[in-house]
Amino acid sequence: MTEDAIRLDKWLWAARFFKTRAAAVQAISAGRVEVNGAPAKPSKLLALGDRLRVRKPPFAFLVRVLLLSERRGPAKQAAMLYEEDPEGKAARERLAHQLRTAPTPSYEGKGRPTKRDRRELERLRDADDA
């Protein structure tokens, strides 16, 4: 289970941050994954102790690599591969709570919304996603 180094995309897949390696490669290429504070490529070799910032909008995970594995196993085993930063976890939980308790925009008028109303609803939804 432990090697000297492993590709970033394989580790993210094995640690269950992404469902497929292709999804991990796409996120890395989009700049959503940083290794030790710097953007990385999918072929970047991870070592024990590396710090990762994985952004899966709207959440961000701050983790430290504890174990290296090329094999994807059960979720409990995957959780042992990394240690999450307590401050990052608290911030993510606060954001999740805010998203759960935030009111959802809805149409209050009669009947079907007009084109203007629909555009206003889409603008509100896009503002919430950012």
N, C-alpha and C positions, 0 to 999 in steps of 0.2 A: 504493500500500500504506500510506502514512502520511497520516493526517488529523490535525486538531487535537485532537479528542476522539471517543470512541466509547462506546456503551452498555456497561455492565459485563457484562450477560448475553451480548451478542454477542462480546465479547472473550474471555470464559471458554470459549465454544463454539469460537471460532476457534483459541484456544491449546490446545484439546483437553483441557481439564480435565473437560469434560462431553460426553457423546455427542450430546445435543440441547440446543437453547436452552431447551426446557421444563424439562429436568432442571437446567439452570443457574439458571433463575428459581426453581424449587422450593428449591434449596439456598440461594440468596440470601434468599428469604423466610423460610426456617427459621433464619436467623442464622448460617449456616456460612461466610459470606464477609464479611471485613472489609476496608475500604479505608482505609489510613492510620490503622489502629487503631480505626476506628469502624464500626458496622454500616452496611450500605448497602442501597439499593433496586436492583432490576434496571435501572432507567433512569438510575442514577448515571453521570455522564460520567467516563470514565477519561482521564487525561493521561499523558504520558511521565514516568517517574520515580515514579509512584504505587506504594505498597507494599501488597501484598495478602496476606491470610492466608486460605487456602482449606482448610477442613476436610472431608475425605472419610474418615469414620471407618473405621479407627482412626488414619489418617494426617492430618498437617497439612502443607501446603505454604506456605512463606514465600517470596514472589517479589517482584521489582521489575519494573515494566513498562518494556521497552526499545523496543518497536515497537507500533504500533496497526494492526489489520487487521480488516476486517469479513468477510473470506473465509476459509473453513476450507480449509487446504491439507494437504500431507503432514506427517507427524509431525516431520521434520527442520526444515521451515519453521516449524512451530508452536513448536518449542523455541527458535527465534531471537527470538520475541516477548517473552520474559522471561528474567530471570536469577534463579536460585534462591539463597537465602541458604545459605552453606556450613554454618552451625550447624544450620539447620533440616533440611538434607539429611542431615547426619550423624545427627541425632536420629531421622529417619524411617527411615534404614537400620538403626540400632540396634534400633528397634522391630520392623522387618520380620524381622531376624535372631532376635529373641526369640520372635516368633510362629511362625517356622519351626521353632525348636528346642524349643518348649514341648510337653510331652506332651498328647495329646488325651484328654479324659475318655472312658472306655469302661466298659461293663458287664462286671464280672468274675465274676458269678455263673453259675449253671446255668440254661439255658433262657431263656425270655422274661422281661424285667424286670417287676417288679410295678409297680403304680401309684406306690407310694412311691419305688421305685428310679428310675422315669422322672422324677418330680418333682425328685429329687436331681440327676440328670444335667442337667436343664434349668436348675436353679439354678446349677450349675457353669458351664454354657455361657454363661448370661447374665452371670455375674461376669467371665468372660473378655472379653466384648464391651465391658464398661464401662471 
